Amino acid sequence: MNYIIIDDEATSRTIIKGLCDEHNVLNFIDEFSSPIEALKFLNTTDIDLIFLDIHMPGFSGFDFIQTLKSSPKIILITSDSDFAIKAFEYPYVLDYLLKPIVPERFNLTIGKLNMYVKDASVSKENDQQADYLFVNINKRLVKIDFEDLCYIESKGDYVSVVTQTDTFVVHTTLKSLFSKLPESTFFKVHRSYVVNLQKINQIIDSGIRVCETNIPLGKTYKNDFLKKLNLF
């Protein structure tokens, strides 16, 4: 899981990263002393997990959670035990660690994380058994076969679902809809686009052509995208 650390104390960030380095399931991406800078980063990058300090100058961990547009898992870290009950009012929060962090307690947290990853994988596998999905369009359910789906474009709180013959505007997030699609066929090529790999007509340096439409290819997605394709 890709993770970041948000804590105004440099020593605390170093300790957390050191503990994380002992677990292969965790992949360090970046660290921030400022929650504002972290929010800017999250506007352009998808993250699976955040280690988040509760007490930071001018902007608490709870303030931070309420501003999130995506839903990464969060492990709260603090020297104050008084907020444990409040912490679990937020569905994103996976655990609540007290400073100084004890390695044995941290390992229990990673155990919870492993269980979450396993359950999410099973859930997604079950979802992918179907070869279609239904989307809610003006209070009616429309069936979309995966083989007809060209790409999905994020537009704030809505997404455009583009097939070979139609375009449907759905009130959901790109992340939520992407989680319902088979990984073998669909790939995120840009923070705002998911494409059907089988519908790609052409690939150029900065973009791809899908169902005769030009789609941008994000720099952070390019290497993984090229690895996904059958190139020769």
Helices and strands as residue ranges (DSSP letters): E 2-6, H 10-20, E 27-32, H 35-42, E 49-53, H 61-67, E 73-78, G 81-83, H 84-87, E 93-98, H 103-127, E 132-137, E 140-145, G 146-148, E 149-155, E 158-163, E 167-170, H 174-178, E 186-190, E 193-196, G 197-199, E 200-204, E 207-210, E 213-216, H 219-228
